[in-house]
Amino acid sequence: PCELRSDPDTDELSAVVAHSADEDAEELEMHRKINRQLSAGSTPAVILQVVERNLNNMNGINLSTAFHRLSRCRQGLHGPQAKVLAAMLHLAEAKATQELHCRDGTLPANCCTIIAWSCAMLKVFSGPLFSMLIAVVELSGNTCEVYEVSNLLWACTQYQKAAFHAEPVGPVGLSPPPAFVAADYNSLACILRGCFAQRQLDGIKTSVLVSAFTSTAAVLQQSEFKRMLLNNFRHVLRRRLTELSELQRKLVFGSKRSA
């Protein structure tokens, strides 16, 4: 339903929108119109005006597009704008909850990865929302591309940092997010197992592998599965040393030069 094309080494991302088979023609045109308006917005004020006018009619794709466009603006949110962003967070949590209970396409898994990535870029972390997004991706992760899972992992590392520092985050005055609980870690491990442990890693782009390696190392709790997966990443990346920067080599192999 939606796709976030991302190279973790660059900041070039774009949202590509399709439609749900369950929508009738009128709904489809309405949601396409909302998405066109969101995509045309180049400032938080313009984007959030579109959101405020259409909040009750936005589907999951519209919502993920709105988050994504805001994250790309790289501008602060103030006053009433922060209130609209808070409403977006509540709506995302509600849609993720419905998706978990009904599995009806209300918030597709790849849209969840976009929202998580965008929240991390905006430094807006809601504990309940992130747990819901992770759970939806666990249920339907086989519909996500590898880079989308990598984006989710990166977002989770940023969430962990915010929880560790225990300081209020983001423009909407949220309390520090709670640390991930066992269920979150188990879900992330399941997502990684389905995405990386059950497929050939050789066909995955080097930058995505490096991002997945560093995020896995940071976010997963210690386990035999984590050790095995990191070793698998290293095995593939060792054959691509010429593609890695010096910093990437240190991140993956440590300070000792790997031959």
N, C-alpha and C positions, 0 to 999 in steps of 0.2 A: 504493500500500500504506500509506503514512503521510504525514501532511501537517503541516507546521509553519506555522501562520498567524502572520505577523509583520508588524507595522508598524515599520520601523526607527526611527521617532520615538517609539515607546512601548515598554514592556516587557511588553505583553500577548501571550503566546504560549500555544498549547495544542496538544497532540498528538492527532490523530484517527487511529484505528487501524482498518484493515480486515484482510483475511486473504488469504493466498496460495491460489490455485486448486489448488495441488498438495497442500495439507494435507488429511489425513483429519479426520473429525469429532473424534476423540479428541485429535489434535494441536492442532486449532483451539481446542478448549475449554481445553486446557492453556495455550496461549499467551494466550488471552483472560484466563484467570484470573491469570496472571502480570502481565499489563498492568493489570488492575484493582487488584492489590495494589500495583504500582509507582505508579500514579496516585493511590492513596489515601495514599501516604506523604508526610508533610509535613516530615520532618527527614532529614538524611543518614543517621542511624543506622537509621531504619526502612527507608528505601529500600535501603540497602546490605545490610541483613539479608535482604531479599527477593532481592536479587541473589546473595548468597552461597549461599542455599538452592537457587537455580534456575539458577546460572550455566551448567551443562552442558546445560540444556534451553531456554535462551533463544534465540529467533530474532532476526533483524535488527531487527524492529519492537520487540520487547521491549528490546533493547539501546539503541536510539535513545531509547525512552521513559525508560529508566533514566538515561541521560546528561542528557536534558532536565529530568527532575524534580530531579536533583542541582543542575543549573545554576540552577534557580529557587529553591532553598532559601536561597541567599546566606549560607551558614554554612561555616566552615572544616572541613576533614577532618583527623582526627588518628589516629596509631597504626594499629591494625588497619583502620580505615576506609580509609586511604590505600592499604593493600595490596589491598583489594577494588577500589578504583578502578584500580589498576595492572593487575589481572586483567581489568577491563573494557576497558582500552586494548589489551591483548594480544589479547583476543577480537575486538575491532573490527577490528584489523589483519588477523587471520586470516580473518574473514568478508569483508573487503574484498578480500583476496588471492584467496579462492575466487570471489568475484563477478567479478573481473577475468579469471580463467582459465576459468570455467565459464559465466558469465552466466546463472545459474540462479535468480536472485531471492534469493540468500542475504542480500544487503545492498542493497536498492533505492537508487537514486540519491538520492531525496528523504530517505531515512533518513541517507544520508551527509551531506547538508547540515545535518541536525539535530545529528548528532554533532560535526561541525566547529564549528558555532555554539556548542554546549554546551561543548566543550573551550575555546573562546576565552573564554566567560563564566567558566569555572572557572580560566582561565589555566594550562591543562595542555596542553602542546604536544609532541607526538611527531612528529619529522620523517618517519619511514617511514609512520606512520598518515596524516598529512595528504597526503602524496604519493599514497597509495592512494585516499583519499577523492576527491581531485581527479580522479584517473584514472577512477574509476568514474563520476563525474558527467559527464566528457567522453564516455564511451561511451554513456551513457543519459540525457544531459542534456535531451533533448526530452521526457522524462517529468516534468521539474521545472517548477514554476510560477516566474514571474519573481521573486517575493519569496524563494523558496528559493535561487535562484542569487545574489540580492543578499545573503542571509544568509551563503552560502559565501564570497563576496568579502570581506565584512566580517571573517569569521573569518580569512581569509588575511592581511588587513592587520594583524590583531592578532598573528598568527604572525610576520609580518615584523618587527614591532616587537620581539618577544621575541628573535628571532634577531639583530637589530641590536644590542640591548643586551647580548647574550651573558652573561646571568645565569641561574642555575638558576631554574626556574619551576615553579609549581604545588605542590600538597600532597604529591606522590608522589616528590619529590626527583629529578626528571628533569634531565638535563644540558641546557644551553642548546640549543635546536633549531638544526639546520644551516640555512643560507640555502637558499631555493628554488634549484633547478638549472634549466637550460634546458628540460628536459622538463616541469617544473611550469609554467613560464611559458607554454610552447607550449600546454599543456593548458588553462590558464586563458583564453588568447586564443581557443582553439577554443570553449570554453564560452560566452564573451561573444559571439563571432560568431554562434553558433547561437541565443542567447537574445535579443540586442538588435539585432544588425546585420541580421537577416533578418525583422524584424517591425515593425509600426507602433508607434512609441513613444507616440503620443497616447493610447492606451488604458491606459497604465500609471499607477498612482497616483503622485502627485507625490513623496511621501516615499520611495517605492521608487526613483524616478529619482534623487533627490538622493543617497541612500545608494549606489546603483550608480555614480553619477558620482564621488563622493569615493573609493570603494574602487578603481575603475578607475584613477583618477589616482594612487593610492598604490601599487597592487600591480603593475600591468603595466609592463614595460620600455618604453622609448621606441620607437615605431614609427609608421609611417604609419597603421596600423589604429587604434592608440590615439588618435592625433590626430583621425582621422575620427570615431571613436565619441564622444569627448568633445565635439566640435563638434555632433554630432547631439543629444546630451543637452542641451547649451546651447540649441540652436535650439528644442527643445520647452519647456524651462524658462523661456526668455525670454518666452514667451506666458503664463506662469503666475506672473509676478512678484508679484502680489497674494497668492499662496498661500505665498510664501517668507518666512521670517524674515530679519532683517538678517544674521544669521550665515550662513544658507544662501545668501543672495545673494553674500556675500563668498567663500564656499567655491567657488561655481560660476563667478562672473564676476570675482572679484578685488576689489580695494579700490575700483575705479572703479565708479560707479553705472551700471547697464545700463538703457538705455531700451528 
